């Protein structure tokens, strides 16, 4: 397991090495998608047994990844 940003880890044997919330098997992409499609933090927290900090860590990871890519 490697922590790639605070609260976000990658392990080759878990979710095919995709980033997950530390201590879970919940993919960052799932958390981001749920928020993007209108779920509240409370809904995501309840459904996946996450904390507010877990969701903020996922959003932070996504923001950092986007800064690495030029869109246009």
VEXMIMI-879932 format. One record per residue: x, y, z of N, C-alpha, C, CB in turn; residue number from 1. Coordinates in steps of 0.2 Angstrom, whole numbers. Atoms other than C-alpha are relative to their C-alpha. Glycine has a CB too. Layout:
N
   n_X   n_Y   n_Z  ca_X  ca_Y  ca_Z   c_X   c_Y   c_Z  cb_X  cb_Y  cb_Z num
     X     Y     Z     X     Y     Z     X     Y     Z     X     Y     Z NUM
...
This chain:
72
   n_X   n_Y   n_Z  ca_X  ca_Y  ca_Z   c_X   c_Y   c_Z  cb_X  cb_Y  cb_Z num
     4    -6     0     0     0     0     4     6     0    -5     0     6   1
    -3    -6     1     6    17    -5    -5     6     1     4     1    -7   2
     5    -6     0    -2    33     1     3     6    -5     0     3     8   3
    -2    -5     5    -1    45   -14    -2     7     2    -3    -3    -7   4
     1    -7    -3    -9    60    -6    -4    -2     7    -5     4    -4   5
     3     1    -7   -16    62    12    -7    -4    -1    -1     6     4   6
     7     3    -1   -30    49    15    -1    -4    -7    -5     4     1   7
     1     4     6   -28    41    -3     5    -5    -1    -1     5    -6   8
    -6     5     1   -19    25    -6    -1    -4    -6     0    -5     6   9
     0     4     6   -15    13   -20     3    -7     2     4     3    -6  10
    -3     7    -1   -12    -6   -18    -2    -4    -6    -3    -3     6  11
     2     4     7   -11   -17   -34    -5    -5     1     7    -3    -2  12
     4     5    -1   -21   -30   -26    -7     2     2     2    -5     5  13
     7    -3    -2   -36   -18   -21    -2     4    -6     1     4     6  14
     3    -4     5   -47   -12   -35     5     1    -6    -2     7     2  15
    -4     0     5   -34   -16   -48     5     6     0    -4     1    -7  16
    -5    -6    -1   -22    -2   -41    -3     7    -1     5    -1    -5  17
     3    -7     1   -35    12   -43     0     3     7    -7     0    -3  18
     0    -3    -7   -34    25   -29    -7    -1     4     1     8    -1  19
     5     1    -5   -45    22   -14     0     4     6    -1    -8     1  20
     0    -4    -6   -50    30     2     4    -5     5    -7     1     3  21
    -4     4    -5   -37    24    15    -4    -4     5     5     5     4  22
     4     5    -5   -43     9    25    -6    -3    -3    -1     4     6  23
     6     3     3   -57     5    13     2    -3    -7    -5     6    -1  24
     0     2     7   -60    -2    -4    -4     5    -4    -2    -7    -1  25
     4    -5     3   -70    13    -9     4     4    -5    -4     5     5  26
    -4    -3     5   -63    20   -26    -1     8     1    -1    -2    -7  27
     0    -7     0   -59    39   -26    -5     2    -6     6     3    -1  28
     4    -1     6   -68    39   -43    -8     0     2     1    -4    -6  29
     7     1    -2   -84    33   -35    -3     6     4    -1    -7     4  30
     2    -5    -4   -84    46   -22    -1     7    -4     5     1     6  31
     0    -6     4   -81    60   -34    -6     0    -5     6     1    -5  32
     5     0     4   -94    54   -46    -7     1     4    -1    -7    -3  33
     6    -1    -4  -107    53   -32    -2     7     2     0    -4     6  34
     1    -7    -2  -104    71   -27    -2     4    -6     7     3     3  35
     2    -4     6  -104    77   -45    -7    -1    -2     5    -3    -5  36
     7     1     2  -121    69   -48    -5     2     5    -1    -7    -2  37
     4    -3    -4  -128    78   -34    -2    -3     7    -7     0    -3  38
     1     2    -6  -127    67   -19     3     4     6     4    -8     1  39
    -2    -4    -6  -124    76    -2     6    -4     3    -5     2     5  40
    -6     3    -4  -108    73     8    -3    -5     5     4     5     4  41
     3     5    -5  -120    65    21    -2    -6    -3    -6     4     3  42
     2     6     3  -127    53     9     6    -5    -2    -4     2    -7  43
    -6     4     2  -110    47     3     3    -3     6     5     5    -4  44
    -3     3    -7  -104    46    21    -4    -6     2     0     6     5  45
     4     6    -3  -118    35    26     0    -6    -5    -7     2     0  46
     0     6     5  -118    24    10     7    -4     1    -2     2    -7  47
    -7     4     0   -99    20    11     3     0     6     4     4    -5  48
    -3     0    -6   -96    23    29     7     4     0     2    -7     3  49
    -6    -4     0   -84    37    26    -1     6     5     1     3    -7  50
     0    -6    -3   -80    53    35     0     6    -5     6     1     5  51
     0    -6     4   -81    71    29     7     1    -2    -2     6     4  52
    -7     0     2   -62    71    29     2    -5    -6     5    -1     6  53
    -1     4     5   -62    56    18    -2     3    -7    -4    -7     1  54
     3    -3     6   -73    65     5     5     6    -2    -7     2     1  55
    -4    -6     2   -62    81     6     7    -3    -3     1     4     6  56
    -7     3     3   -46    70     3    -1    -2    -7     2    -6     5  57
     2     3     6   -55    62   -12     0     6    -5    -6    -4    -1  58
     1    -6     4   -59    80   -19     7     3    -1    -5     5     3  59
    -7    -3     0   -41    86   -15     4    -4    -5     3     0     7  60
    -3     4     5   -34    71   -25    -2     1    -7    -1    -8     2  61
     3    -1     7   -45    74   -40     3     7    -2    -8     0     0  62
    -2    -7     2   -40    93   -40     7    -1    -1    -1     5     6  63
    -7     1     1   -22    88   -39     2    -3    -7     4    -4     6  64
     0     4     6   -24    76   -53    -1     5    -6    -4    -6    -1  65
     2    -4     5   -32    89   -64     5     6    -1    -7     4     2  66
    -5    -5     1   -18   102   -61     6    -3    -4     3     2     6  67
    -6     3     4    -6    89   -70    -2    -1    -7     1    -7     3  68
     2     2     7   -16    88   -86    -2     7    -3    -6    -5     0  69
     2    -5     4   -18   101   -99    -6    -2    -4     5     3    -5  70
     6     2     3   -36   100  -106     0     3    -7    -6     3     4  71
     1    -3     6   -35   112  -121     7     0    -4    -3     6     0  72
